[in-house]
Amino acid sequence: MTRSQNIQRVLWIILALNIVITIIKLAVGFATGALSVIADGTHSIVDSSSNIIGLVGLWIASRPPDENHPYGHRKYETVATLAIGAMLLLVSWEIVKGIFDRLTRGTTPSVETLDIVIMAGTFFFNLVIVLYETREGKRLGSDILLADATHTRTDLFVTISVVISLVATQFGFGWVDVIVASGVVLFIVKAAFDILRQTSYTLTDASVIDPKRIERSALTVNGVKFADRVRSRGSVGDTYVDLHISVDHAMSTDQAHAIATEVERKIISDVEGVVDAVVHIEPARERISDWEAIMVRARAEADALGISVHDIHAHLEMNGDYAIEMHVEVPAHLSLGEAHAIADELEKRVCKAIPRVSDVTTHLEPLEPEVPSEEGESEEELNLLTKRIAQIADSVAGSGAAHAIHLHRVEGHLTTTIHVTQPASSTLAEAHELAEEVDRRILNQLPQIKRVVVHVEPPE
């Protein structure tokens, strides 16, 4: 079932219970003439009416977004909730008029013990409704269920007060009925204003989520330098967020857009209730290192040519300029001349974009249009190679460090991936140097293996 269907199911159940309670209270109220009971029964009529209003509001709110309502129709649920608050105020006025009428006429209700017992029984009905509706309202993130539960919660206090007034009236203290009815009015008015205040927050686009929570989520995405100017609006379970993030000013539009998309996905995933996030990108103001600029700019220029690069290395030459080496992936169907022309254009663009780069050397790699399939290999040969690889890796990383070793033969080349465990306190530089040494020894001692990928990780 959808969220809307679940909320409607709850409201139908509550409506049925409220109708039963209303009939019981009004029957007792009119039979005894107790103003407090009649007020409580009238209050219960509003409970039933609010359920009907809620069902109508949800029916409209569940409609999908359209041209006139691009954000959907969820605020109609809030409007329906607002109507419940307004109806509570109307009922309060009706009870106040009844109180003045009682004071001017001086009539006294007639109460029997059975009436008291019946009214006490309705308390347990209301208790079940409050507990059930509050639980479902929180689970479904529904303003209207929580508002109706708040409304119904007042019935518990009202019912207790009414039972007390009936007992007092039975013993000849009829004035207690008027006092209890006045107390009922105060409870109803307070519940009404609580509902009106909460719905006004939603309708006036008050902030829904702590901005710091959104900022923390955005800053976990790689490439985000800063996050601020966070705004949120809507309601619980239907919140819209927009924010500004700063990224490296050397990034291309495609790179920055990819980061913004990831920030949107992360916020929606991390922060419950967020249904949409809009991210505005700004260039970072702080200075970045030459190495960061080279990495970002080189990838940006490659993106502009529709190609990918990896294994980017740079060093500072004696004359103060930078020299760069990188692997360039070009479509496999191109001729050497066509591929070289693309690489040559990339080299020129990188040198122009980064004035201190005087030399760029590229290594061409064919990029196949499809992912190649693994080829078969005898199990005996694979087992022998796996043991030999583990021995070589352990000779560098320590006994038992190598694990999760996999061998693959793809397009006639044998490759291996190895996981190596090292202390968590090891520096990243130490881990990289160890991986390079394992890579080097395997390629030297096992020439049939053409590529090695070493994954260094801390113990679990």
Secondary structure, 3 states (H helix, E strand, C coil): CCHHHHHHHHHHHHHHHHHHHHHHHHHHHHHHCCHHHHHHHHHHHHHHHHHHHHHHHHHHHCCCCCCCCCCCCCHHHHHHHHHHHHHHHHHHHHHHHHHHHHHHHCCCCCCCHHHHHHHHHHHHHHHHHHHHHHHHHHHHCCHHHHHHHHHHHHHHHHHHHHHHHHHHHHCCCCHHHHHHHHHHHHHHHHHHHHHHHHHHHHHCCCCCCCHHHHHHHHHCCCCCCEEEEEEEEEECCEEEEEEEEEECCCCCHHHHHHHHHHHHHHHHHHCCCEEEEEEEEEECCCCCCHHHHHHHHHHHHHHHCCCEEEEEEEEECCCCCEEEEEEEEEECCCCHHHHHHHHHHHHHHHHHHCCCEEEEEEEEEEECCCCCCEECCCHHHHHHHHHHHHHHHHHHHCCCCEEEEEEEEECCEEEEEEEEECCCCCCHHHHHHHHHHHHHHHHHHCCCEEEEEEEEECCC
